[in-house]
């Protein structure tokens, strides 16, 4: 979060949406599908066809629940009518709101077509950081596939298959929080469970306040801005920790850490993930992390 310059900064946070399990159907794929990866800040984004129209730019949010979200302007452009409503809020579970739900007849990603995709409509473009985005796709949409975010190669790949068993180094097991990958990560001598969140475009590592109190700081945390969520605003602090952060075989020395997180989970954002190629095997709940030989090559 070193970019915090202004007194008010909007933190990109996952929208937790209480909806039923995905009902979409996917056509049978060939060997693999691949699409160029663009970036909204540091969040990966790809071009998507919706109901045969487009392309539209959708962010890829591994920290999001549901299958898809669309901007309210795209709903109007496509002439979509609400098919229902869903209860939504941020991870703090405070002040939930009711949002419109729509049924997308088709969503096409890199030539792979998904039918009957439920999406939640929301005004993303109200945030300057999300003004380019027409919608959001989450991991749940690709539950039947190996899904790869290749940050250094700037590409997204979708294929059939599975990852080898976890080895504790580059291939790790994870659990699921409503479809969001949750992994064990070590902050100094403290172990925490963390969301792997490509939708977090502001922070590198974000931790709950209770964990921040256990850390030894190389630089004293200072207020860097305020985060806004659906439930309100809060002061965000940031500092450099003395002890490294470890994720699988990878170590991050004197990491920049922000707090507080909005939930009981820590968070690993795109400022860290952009150094990696990540492949998600959702059927077996495994993640392969391959670090680029040239960190910082991506935005």
Phi and psi restraints in degrees (value plus and minus 20) as a CYANA .aco file:
   2 UNK   PHI     -87.1   -47.1
   2 UNK   PSI     -36.0     4.0
   3 UNK   PHI     -97.1   -57.1
   3 UNK   PSI     -27.3    12.7
   4 UNK   PHI     -78.8   -38.8
   4 UNK   PSI      89.4   129.4
   5 UNK   PHI    -137.3   -97.3
   5 UNK   PSI     -54.4   -14.4
   6 UNK   PHI    -115.4   -75.4
   6 UNK   PSI     143.3   183.3
   7 UNK   PHI     -88.9   -48.9
   7 UNK   PSI     -42.0    -2.0
   8 UNK   PHI    -150.1  -110.1
   8 UNK   PSI     101.6   141.6
   9 UNK   PHI    -146.6  -106.6
   9 UNK   PSI     114.3   154.3
  10 UNK   PHI    -111.6   -71.6
  10 UNK   PSI      99.1   139.1
  11 UNK   PHI    -106.0   -66.0
  11 UNK   PSI     110.0   150.0
  12 UNK   PHI     -97.4   -57.4
  12 UNK   PSI      90.2   130.2
  13 UNK   PHI    -137.4   -97.4
  13 UNK   PSI     128.6   168.6
  14 UNK   PHI     -87.7   -47.7
  14 UNK   PSI     118.6   158.6
  15 UNK   PHI    -111.9   -71.9
  15 UNK   PSI      98.7   138.7
  16 UNK   PHI    -108.0   -68.0
  16 UNK   PSI      98.7   138.7
  17 UNK   PHI    -139.9   -99.9
  17 UNK   PSI     104.3   144.3
  18 UNK   PHI    -107.5   -67.5
  18 UNK   PSI      72.7   112.7
  19 UNK   PHI    -152.4  -112.4
  19 UNK   PSI     148.8   188.8
  20 UNK   PHI     -91.8   -51.8
  20 UNK   PSI     150.9   190.9
  21 UNK   PHI     -80.5   -40.5
  21 UNK   PSI     128.9   168.9
  22 UNK   PHI     -74.9   -34.9
  22 UNK   PSI     118.8   158.8
  23 UNK   PHI    -133.2   -93.2
  23 UNK   PSI     -12.3    27.7
  24 UNK   PHI     -88.9   -48.9
  24 UNK   PSI     139.5   179.5
  25 UNK   PHI    -144.7  -104.7
  25 UNK   PSI     120.3   160.3
  26 UNK   PHI    -132.9   -92.9
  26 UNK   PSI     122.8   162.8
  27 UNK   PHI     -91.4   -51.4
  27 UNK   PSI     138.9   178.9
  28 UNK   PHI     -89.1   -49.1
  28 UNK   PSI     106.9   146.9
  29 UNK   PHI    -104.6   -64.6
  29 UNK   PSI     144.3   184.3
  30 UNK   PHI    -102.5   -62.5
  30 UNK   PSI    -175.9  -135.9
  31 UNK   PHI     -79.6   -39.6
  31 UNK   PSI     -61.6   -21.6
  32 UNK   PHI    -186.6  -146.6
  32 UNK   PSI     134.7   174.7
  33 UNK   PHI    -142.9  -102.9
  33 UNK   PSI     120.9   160.9
  34 UNK   PHI    -159.5  -119.5
  34 UNK   PSI     120.7   160.7
  35 UNK   PHI    -157.3  -117.3
  35 UNK   PSI     127.5   167.5
  36 UNK   PHI     -83.6   -43.6
  36 UNK   PSI     121.9   161.9
  37 UNK   PHI    -117.9   -77.9
  37 UNK   PSI     105.4   145.4
  38 UNK   PHI    -124.2   -84.2
  38 UNK   PSI     158.7   198.7
  39 UNK   PHI    -155.0  -115.0
  39 UNK   PSI     118.3   158.3
  40 UNK   PHI    -131.9   -91.9
  40 UNK   PSI      79.5   119.5
  41 UNK   PHI      46.4    86.4
  41 UNK   PSI    -137.6   -97.6
  42 UNK   PHI    -129.4   -89.4
  42 UNK   PSI     -17.0    23.0
  43 UNK   PHI     -99.4   -59.4
  43 UNK   PSI     111.2   151.2
  44 UNK   PHI     -86.1   -46.1
  44 UNK   PSI     128.7   168.7
  45 UNK   PHI    -167.1  -127.1
  45 UNK   PSI     130.4   170.4
  46 UNK   PHI    -158.6  -118.6
  46 UNK   PSI     138.3   178.3
  47 UNK   PHI    -102.8   -62.8
  47 UNK   PSI     117.6   157.6
  48 UNK   PHI    -154.3  -114.3
  48 UNK   PSI     120.5   160.5
  49 UNK   PHI    -116.8   -76.8
  49 UNK   PSI     112.9   152.9
  50 UNK   PHI    -142.5  -102.5
  50 UNK   PSI     103.1   143.1
  51 UNK   PHI      32.5    72.5
  51 UNK   PSI      16.4    56.4
  52 UNK   PHI      59.3    99.3
  52 UNK   PSI     -15.7    24.3
  53 UNK   PHI    -137.3   -97.3
  53 UNK   PSI     136.8   176.8
  54 UNK   PHI     114.5   154.5
  54 UNK   PSI    -176.8  -136.8
  55 UNK   PHI     -99.8   -59.8
  55 UNK   PSI     134.6   174.6
  56 UNK   PHI    -139.7   -99.7
  56 UNK   PSI     130.7   170.7
  57 UNK   PHI    -111.9   -71.9
  57 UNK   PSI     100.3   140.3
  58 UNK   PHI    -137.8   -97.8
  58 UNK   PSI     112.7   152.7
  59 UNK   PHI     -93.7   -53.7
  59 UNK   PSI     136.5   176.5
  60 UNK   PHI    -132.1   -92.1
  60 UNK   PSI      93.7   133.7
  61 UNK   PHI    -137.9   -97.9
  61 UNK   PSI      80.6   120.6
  62 UNK   PHI     -94.3   -54.3
  62 UNK   PSI     -28.2    11.8
  63 UNK   PHI    -119.8   -79.8
  63 UNK   PSI      -3.1    36.9
  64 UNK   PHI    -130.1   -90.1
  64 UNK   PSI     128.6   168.6
  65 UNK   PHI    -116.0   -76.0
  65 UNK   PSI     156.4   196.4
  66 UNK   PHI      53.7    93.7
  66 UNK   PSI    -181.6  -141.6
  67 UNK   PHI    -136.7   -96.7
  67 UNK   PSI     -55.9   -15.9
  68 UNK   PHI    -176.4  -136.4
  68 UNK   PSI     134.1   174.1
  69 UNK   PHI    -155.7  -115.7
  69 UNK   PSI     123.2   163.2
  70 UNK   PHI    -144.9  -104.9
  70 UNK   PSI     132.0   172.0
  71 UNK   PHI     -92.7   -52.7
  71 UNK   PSI     128.1   168.1
  72 UNK   PHI     -77.7   -37.7
  72 UNK   PSI     -53.2   -13.2
  73 UNK   PHI     -86.8   -46.8
  73 UNK   PSI     -54.3   -14.3
  74 UNK   PHI     -90.8   -50.8
  74 UNK   PSI     -56.4   -16.4
  75 UNK   PHI     -76.9   -36.9
  75 UNK   PSI     -64.0   -24.0
  76 UNK   PHI     -89.8   -49.8
  76 UNK   PSI     -61.5   -21.5
  77 UNK   PHI     -81.0   -41.0
  77 UNK   PSI     -57.3   -17.3
  78 UNK   PHI    -109.3   -69.3
  78 UNK   PSI     -22.4    17.6
  79 UNK   PHI      46.3    86.3
  79 UNK   PSI      16.1    56.1
  80 UNK   PHI    -104.2   -64.2
  80 UNK   PSI     122.6   162.6
  81 UNK   PHI    -128.2   -88.2
  81 UNK   PSI     125.0   165.0
  82 UNK   PHI     -80.2   -40.2
  82 UNK   PSI     118.7   158.7
  83 UNK   PHI    -124.8   -84.8
  83 UNK   PSI     -24.2    15.8
  84 UNK   PHI     148.7   188.7
  84 UNK   PSI    -186.7  -146.7
  85 UNK   PHI    -159.2  -119.2
  85 UNK   PSI     131.7   171.7
  86 UNK   PHI    -150.2  -110.2
  86 UNK   PSI     131.7   171.7
  87 UNK   PHI    -109.6   -69.6
  87 UNK   PSI     106.8   146.8
  88 UNK   PHI    -156.4  -116.4
  88 UNK   PSI     133.8   173.8
  89 UNK   PHI    -188.1  -148.1
  89 UNK   PSI    -199.6  -159.6
  90 UNK   PHI    -110.3   -70.3
  90 UNK   PSI     155.8   195.8
  91 UNK   PHI     -81.7   -41.7
  91 UNK   PSI     -34.6     5.4
  92 UNK   PHI     -92.9   -52.9
  92 UNK   PSI     -35.3     4.7
  93 UNK   PHI      44.0    84.0
  93 UNK   PSI       0.5    40.5
  94 UNK   PHI    -117.3   -77.3
  94 UNK   PSI     126.3   166.3
  95 UNK   PHI      28.6    68.6
  95 UNK   PSI      37.0    77.0
  96 UNK   PHI     -83.1   -43.1
  96 UNK   PSI     133.8   173.8
  97 UNK   PHI    -143.7  -103.7
  97 UNK   PSI     139.7   179.7
  98 UNK   PHI    -119.5   -79.5
  98 UNK   PSI     105.1   145.1
  99 UNK   PHI    -138.3   -98.3
  99 UNK   PSI     133.7   173.7
 100 UNK   PHI     -93.6   -53.6
 100 UNK   PSI     122.9   162.9
 101 UNK   PHI    -133.6   -93.6
 101 UNK   PSI     120.5   160.5
 102 UNK   PHI    -148.1  -108.1
 102 UNK   PSI     136.1   176.1
 103 UNK   PHI    -126.8   -86.8
 103 UNK   PSI      97.7   137.7
 104 UNK   PHI    -109.6   -69.6
 104 UNK   PSI     103.8   143.8
 105 UNK   PHI     -82.3   -42.3
 105 UNK   PSI     -56.7   -16.7
 106 UNK   PHI    -174.5  -134.5
 106 UNK   PSI     125.6   165.6
 107 UNK   PHI    -149.5  -109.5
 107 UNK   PSI     103.6   143.6
 108 UNK   PHI    -136.5   -96.5
 108 UNK   PSI     102.8   142.8
 109 UNK   PHI    -142.9  -102.9
 109 UNK   PSI      96.2   136.2
 110 UNK   PHI      35.7    75.7
 110 UNK   PSI      13.0    53.0
 111 UNK   PHI      67.7   107.7
 111 UNK   PSI     -26.0    14.0
 112 UNK   PHI    -114.5   -74.5
 112 UNK   PSI     103.8   143.8
 113 UNK   PHI    -124.1   -84.1
 113 UNK   PSI     108.0   148.0
 114 UNK   PHI    -129.9   -89.9
 114 UNK   PSI     113.7   153.7
 115 UNK   PHI    -128.2   -88.2
 115 UNK   PSI     130.7   170.7
 116 UNK   PHI      35.2    75.2
 116 UNK   PSI      42.6    82.6
 117 UNK   PHI    -119.3   -79.3
 117 UNK   PSI     103.1   143.1
 118 UNK   PHI    -100.3   -60.3
 118 UNK   PSI     115.6   155.6
 119 UNK   PHI    -157.0  -117.0
 119 UNK   PSI     131.2   171.2
 120 UNK   PHI    -123.6   -83.6
 120 UNK   PSI     115.1   155.1
 121 UNK   PHI    -113.2   -73.2
 121 UNK   PSI     112.6   152.6
 122 UNK   PHI    -172.7  -132.7
 122 UNK   PSI     132.5   172.5
 123 UNK   PHI    -106.9   -66.9
 123 UNK   PSI      64.9   104.9
 124 UNK   PHI     -90.4   -50.4
 124 UNK   PSI     -57.1   -17.1
 125 UNK   PHI     -88.9   -48.9
 125 UNK   PSI     -25.5    14.5
 126 UNK   PHI     -87.4   -47.4
 126 UNK   PSI     -43.2    -3.2
 127 UNK   PHI    -113.6   -73.6
 127 UNK   PSI     107.4   147.4
 128 UNK   PHI     -76.2   -36.2
 128 UNK   PSI     -51.1   -11.1
 129 UNK   PHI     -94.2   -54.2
 129 UNK   PSI     -35.9     4.1
 130 UNK   PHI    -136.8   -96.8
 130 UNK   PSI      -5.8    34.2
 131 UNK   PHI     -81.9   -41.9
 131 UNK   PSI     -46.5    -6.5
 132 UNK   PHI    -100.5   -60.5
 132 UNK   PSI     -36.3     3.7
 133 UNK   PHI    -109.1   -69.1
 133 UNK   PSI     111.2   151.2
 134 UNK   PHI    -112.0   -72.0
 134 UNK   PSI     -35.8     4.2
 135 UNK   PHI    -198.3  -158.3
 135 UNK   PSI    -197.1  -157.1
 136 UNK   PHI    -155.1  -115.1
 136 UNK   PSI     117.4   157.4
 137 UNK   PHI    -132.0   -92.0
 137 UNK   PSI     124.1   164.1
 138 UNK   PHI    -134.6   -94.6
 138 UNK   PSI     152.6   192.6
 139 UNK   PHI     -80.5   -40.5
 139 UNK   PSI     -51.4   -11.4
 140 UNK   PHI     -76.8   -36.8
 140 UNK   PSI     -50.4   -10.4
 141 UNK   PHI     -82.3   -42.3
 141 UNK   PSI     -49.0    -9.0
 142 UNK   PHI    -127.0   -87.0
 142 UNK   PSI       9.8    49.8
 143 UNK   PHI     -80.9   -40.9
 143 UNK   PSI     -45.8    -5.8
 144 UNK   PHI    -112.0   -72.0
 144 UNK   PSI     -14.3    25.7
 145 UNK   PHI    -150.7  -110.7
 145 UNK   PSI     142.5   182.5
 146 UNK   PHI     -98.6   -58.6
 146 UNK   PSI     106.8   146.8
 147 UNK   PHI    -141.2  -101.2
 147 UNK   PSI     101.7   141.7
 148 UNK   PHI    -137.4   -97.4
 148 UNK   PSI     107.5   147.5
 149 UNK   PHI    -124.6   -84.6
 149 UNK   PSI      85.2   125.2
 150 UNK   PHI    -119.5   -79.5
 150 UNK   PSI      68.1   108.1
 151 UNK   PHI     -81.3   -41.3
 151 UNK   PSI     -72.1   -32.1
 152 UNK   PHI     -80.9   -40.9
 152 UNK   PSI     -58.3   -18.3
 153 UNK   PHI    -104.6   -64.6
 153 UNK   PSI     -24.8    15.2
 154 UNK   PHI      32.3    72.3
 154 UNK   PSI      32.6    72.6
 155 UNK   PHI    -168.1  -128.1
 155 UNK   PSI     135.9   175.9
 156 UNK   PHI    -137.0   -97.0
 156 UNK   PSI     112.5   152.5
 157 UNK   PHI    -146.1  -106.1
 157 UNK   PSI     120.4   160.4
 158 UNK   PHI    -150.0  -110.0
 158 UNK   PSI     107.2   147.2
 159 UNK   PHI    -173.3  -133.3
 159 UNK   PSI     145.4   185.4
 160 UNK   PHI    -102.5   -62.5
 160 UNK   PSI     144.8   184.8
 161 UNK   PHI     103.5   143.5
 161 UNK   PSI    -191.5  -151.5
 162 UNK   PHI    -168.0  -128.0
 162 UNK   PSI     138.5   178.5
 163 UNK   PHI    -102.8   -62.8
 163 UNK   PSI     135.0   175.0
 164 UNK   PHI     -82.9   -42.9
 164 UNK   PSI     144.6   184.6
 165 UNK   PHI     -75.3   -35.3
 165 UNK   PSI     131.0   171.0
 166 UNK   PHI     -80.4   -40.4
 166 UNK   PSI     120.8   160.8
 167 UNK   PHI    -136.1   -96.1
 167 UNK   PSI     -18.4    21.6
 168 UNK   PHI      58.4    98.4
 168 UNK   PSI     -19.2    20.8
 169 UNK   PHI    -136.8   -96.8
 169 UNK   PSI     -96.2   -56.2
 170 UNK   PHI    -120.8   -80.8
 170 UNK   PSI     -41.6    -1.6
 171 UNK   PHI    -134.6   -94.6
 171 UNK   PSI      99.9   139.9
 172 UNK   PHI    -144.5  -104.5
 172 UNK   PSI     125.3   165.3
 173 UNK   PHI     -98.5   -58.5
 173 UNK   PSI     131.0   171.0
 174 UNK   PHI    -161.7  -121.7
 174 UNK   PSI     143.0   183.0
 175 UNK   PHI    -126.3   -86.3
 175 UNK   PSI     158.1   198.1
 176 UNK   PHI    -145.4  -105.4
 176 UNK   PSI     113.0   153.0
 177 UNK   PHI    -132.8   -92.8
 177 UNK   PSI      65.8   105.8
 178 UNK   PHI      42.6    82.6
 178 UNK   PSI      11.0    51.0
 179 UNK   PHI      77.8   117.8
 179 UNK   PSI     -29.1    10.9
 180 UNK   PHI    -107.4   -67.4
 180 UNK   PSI     106.2   146.2
 181 UNK   PHI     -84.1   -44.1
 181 UNK   PSI     112.8   152.8
 182 UNK   PHI    -143.4  -103.4
 182 UNK   PSI     103.9   143.9
 183 UNK   PHI    -147.2  -107.2
 183 UNK   PSI     134.4   174.4
 184 UNK   PHI     -99.1   -59.1
 184 UNK   PSI     114.4   154.4
 185 UNK   PHI    -160.0  -120.0
 185 UNK   PSI     123.6   163.6
 186 UNK   PHI    -125.7   -85.7
 186 UNK   PSI     105.0   145.0
 187 UNK   PHI    -129.8   -89.8
 187 UNK   PSI      78.8   118.8
 188 UNK   PHI      43.0    83.0
 188 UNK   PSI    -139.2   -99.2
 189 UNK   PHI    -117.0   -77.0
 189 UNK   PSI     -18.1    21.9
 190 UNK   PHI    -123.7   -83.7
 190 UNK   PSI     115.5   155.5
 191 UNK   PHI    -125.0   -85.0
 191 UNK   PSI     115.8   155.8
 192 UNK   PHI    -156.5  -116.5
 192 UNK   PSI     141.9   181.9
 193 UNK   PHI    -119.0   -79.0
 193 UNK   PSI     113.4   153.4
 194 UNK   PHI    -152.2  -112.2
 194 UNK   PSI     120.4   160.4
 195 UNK   PHI     -91.3   -51.3
 195 UNK   PSI     118.2   158.2
 196 UNK   PHI    -114.8   -74.8
 196 UNK   PSI      86.3   126.3
 197 UNK   PHI    -148.5  -108.5
 197 UNK   PSI      72.0   112.0
 198 UNK   PHI     -88.0   -48.0
 198 UNK   PSI     -36.0     4.0
 199 UNK   PHI    -100.6   -60.6
 199 UNK   PSI     -30.4     9.6
 200 UNK   PHI    -105.1   -65.1
 200 UNK   PSI      79.9   119.9
 201 UNK   PHI    -116.5   -76.5
 201 UNK   PSI     -21.7    18.3
 202 UNK   PHI    -122.5   -82.5
 202 UNK   PSI     -64.4   -24.4
 203 UNK   PHI    -118.3   -78.3
 203 UNK   PSI     138.0   178.0
 204 UNK   PHI    -111.0   -71.0
 204 UNK   PSI     -90.7   -50.7
 205 UNK   PHI    -137.3   -97.3
 205 UNK   PSI     111.9   151.9
 206 UNK   PHI    -144.7  -104.7
 206 UNK   PSI     111.9   151.9
 207 UNK   PHI    -148.4  -108.4
 207 UNK   PSI     136.0   176.0
 208 UNK   PHI     -83.5   -43.5
 208 UNK   PSI     136.4   176.4
 209 UNK   PHI     -80.0   -40.0
 209 UNK   PSI     -54.8   -14.8
 210 UNK   PHI     -83.4   -43.4
 210 UNK   PSI     -53.4   -13.4
 211 UNK   PHI     -97.9   -57.9
 211 UNK   PSI     -57.0   -17.0
 212 UNK   PHI     -78.8   -38.8
 212 UNK   PSI     -53.4   -13.4
 213 UNK   PHI     -86.7   -46.7
 213 UNK   PSI     -40.5    -0.5
 214 UNK   PHI    -111.6   -71.6
 214 UNK   PSI     -28.7    11.3
 215 UNK   PHI    -105.4   -65.4
 215 UNK   PSI     132.2   172.2
 216 UNK   PHI    -121.3   -81.3
 216 UNK   PSI     107.9   147.9
 217 UNK   PHI    -122.7   -82.7
 217 UNK   PSI     112.4   152.4
 218 UNK   PHI     -96.9   -56.9
 218 UNK   PSI     -55.7   -15.7
 219 UNK   PHI    -147.1  -107.1
 219 UNK   PSI     113.3   153.3
 220 UNK   PHI     -81.8   -41.8
 220 UNK   PSI     111.2   151.2
 221 UNK   PHI     -79.3   -39.3
 221 UNK   PSI     118.4   158.4
 222 UNK   PHI    -147.6  -107.6
 222 UNK   PSI     138.5   178.5
 223 UNK   PHI     -91.5   -51.5
 223 UNK   PSI     106.6   146.6
 224 UNK   PHI    -134.4   -94.4
 224 UNK   PSI     -26.0    14.0
 225 UNK   PHI     140.4   180.4
 225 UNK   PSI    -186.4  -146.4
 226 UNK   PHI    -149.4  -109.4
 226 UNK   PSI     120.9   160.9
 227 UNK   PHI    -121.1   -81.1
 227 UNK   PSI     119.5   159.5
 228 UNK   PHI    -132.9   -92.9
 228 UNK   PSI     111.3   151.3
 229 UNK   PHI    -148.2  -108.2
 229 UNK   PSI    -196.0  -156.0
 230 UNK   PHI     -87.0   -47.0
 230 UNK   PSI     -40.0     0.0
 231 UNK   PHI    -118.8   -78.8
 231 UNK   PSI     -21.8    18.2
 232 UNK   PHI     117.8   157.8
 232 UNK   PSI    -179.4  -139.4
 233 UNK   PHI    -140.0  -100.0
 233 UNK   PSI     136.0   176.0
 234 UNK   PHI    -168.7  -128.7
 234 UNK   PSI     135.3   175.3
 235 UNK   PHI     -96.6   -56.6
 235 UNK   PSI     114.5   154.5
 236 UNK   PHI    -130.8   -90.8
 236 UNK   PSI     110.1   150.1
 237 UNK   PHI    -133.2   -93.2
 237 UNK   PSI     138.4   178.4
 238 UNK   PHI    -171.6  -131.6
 238 UNK   PSI     124.0   164.0
 239 UNK   PHI    -178.5  -138.5
 239 UNK   PSI     157.9   197.9
 240 UNK   PHI    -124.7   -84.7
 240 UNK   PSI     108.7   148.7
 241 UNK   PHI    -106.0   -66.0
 241 UNK   PSI     128.2   168.2
 242 UNK   PHI     -91.8   -51.8
 242 UNK   PSI     -65.9   -25.9
 243 UNK   PHI    -100.4   -60.4
 243 UNK   PSI     131.2   171.2
 244 UNK   PHI     -95.4   -55.4
 244 UNK   PSI     141.5   181.5
 245 UNK   PHI    -120.9   -80.9
 245 UNK   PSI     117.0   157.0
 246 UNK   PHI    -143.0  -103.0
 246 UNK   PSI     112.8   152.8
 247 UNK   PHI    -153.6  -113.6
 247 UNK   PSI      86.6   126.6
 248 UNK   PHI      41.2    81.2
 248 UNK   PSI    -149.3  -109.3
 249 UNK   PHI    -103.9   -63.9
 249 UNK   PSI     -24.0    16.0
 250 UNK   PHI    -118.7   -78.7
 250 UNK   PSI     120.7   160.7
 251 UNK   PHI    -144.9  -104.9
 251 UNK   PSI     119.8   159.8
 252 UNK   PHI    -140.6  -100.6
 252 UNK   PSI      89.5   129.5
 253 UNK   PHI     -99.9   -59.9
 253 UNK   PSI     121.0   161.0
 254 UNK   PHI      21.1    61.1
 254 UNK   PSI      38.5    78.5
 255 UNK   PHI     -90.9   -50.9
 255 UNK   PSI     129.1   169.1
 256 UNK   PHI    -101.0   -61.0
 256 UNK   PSI     105.0   145.0
 257 UNK   PHI    -148.0  -108.0
 257 UNK   PSI     113.2   153.2
 258 UNK   PHI    -131.6   -91.6
 258 UNK   PSI     137.6   177.6
 259 UNK   PHI    -179.3  -139.3
 259 UNK   PSI     138.2   178.2
 260 UNK   PHI    -111.9   -71.9
 260 UNK   PSI     133.3   173.3
 261 UNK   PHI     -94.5   -54.5
 261 UNK   PSI     139.6   179.6
 262 UNK   PHI    -105.7   -65.7
 262 UNK   PSI     -24.0    16.0
 263 UNK   PHI    -157.1  -117.1
 263 UNK   PSI    -195.5  -155.5
 264 UNK   PHI     -93.3   -53.3
 264 UNK   PSI     -31.8     8.2
 265 UNK   PHI    -112.0   -72.0
 265 UNK   PSI     126.7   166.7
 266 UNK   PHI     -94.5   -54.5
 266 UNK   PSI     158.8   198.8
 267 UNK   PHI    -166.2  -126.2
 267 UNK   PSI     112.9   152.9
 268 UNK   PHI    -130.8   -90.8
 268 UNK   PSI      93.2   133.2
 269 UNK   PHI    -116.8   -76.8
 269 UNK   PSI    -198.1  -158.1
 270 UNK   PHI     -86.5   -46.5
 270 UNK   PSI     -39.3     0.7
 271 UNK   PHI     -87.0   -47.0
 271 UNK   PSI     -40.8    -0.8
 272 UNK   PHI    -117.2   -77.2
 272 UNK   PSI     -65.1   -25.1
 273 UNK   PHI     -82.2   -42.2
 273 UNK   PSI     -46.5    -6.5
 274 UNK   PHI     -84.5   -44.5
 274 UNK   PSI     -31.9     8.1
 275 UNK   PHI    -103.7   -63.7
 275 UNK   PSI     -23.7    16.3
 276 UNK   PHI    -143.5  -103.5
 276 UNK   PSI     140.8   180.8
 277 UNK   PHI    -123.8   -83.8
 277 UNK   PSI     100.3   140.3
 278 UNK   PHI    -131.6   -91.6
 278 UNK   PSI     109.4   149.4
 279 UNK   PHI    -140.3  -100.3
 279 UNK   PSI     102.3   142.3
 280 UNK   PHI    -121.8   -81.8
 280 UNK   PSI     106.3   146.3
 281 UNK   PHI    -131.3   -91.3
 281 UNK   PSI      72.5   112.5
 282 UNK   PHI     -94.2   -54.2
 282 UNK   PSI     -48.2    -8.2
 283 UNK   PHI     -82.2   -42.2
 283 UNK   PSI     -62.2   -22.2
 284 UNK   PHI    -121.0   -81.0
 284 UNK   PSI     -21.3    18.7
 285 UNK   PHI      33.1    73.1
 285 UNK   PSI      39.8    79.8
 286 UNK   PHI    -148.1  -108.1
 286 UNK   PSI     127.2   167.2
 287 UNK   PHI    -150.8  -110.8
 287 UNK   PSI     108.6   148.6
 288 UNK   PHI    -121.6   -81.6
 288 UNK   PSI     107.8   147.8
 289 UNK   PHI    -135.9   -95.9
 289 UNK   PSI      95.7   135.7
 290 UNK   PHI    -138.4   -98.4
 290 UNK   PSI      97.9   137.9
 291 UNK   PHI    -102.8   -62.8
 291 UNK   PSI     119.9   159.9
 292 UNK   PHI     -85.1   -45.1
 292 UNK   PSI     126.7   166.7
 293 UNK   PHI     -97.5   -57.5
 293 UNK   PSI     -28.6    11.4
 294 UNK   PHI    -152.2  -112.2
 294 UNK   PSI      52.8    92.8
 295 UNK   PHI     -74.3   -34.3
 295 UNK   PSI     123.6   163.6
 296 UNK   PHI      69.9   109.9
 296 UNK   PSI     -16.7    23.3
 297 UNK   PHI     -91.1   -51.1
 297 UNK   PSI     -45.0    -5.0
 298 UNK   PHI    -115.1   -75.1
 298 UNK   PSI     150.8   190.8
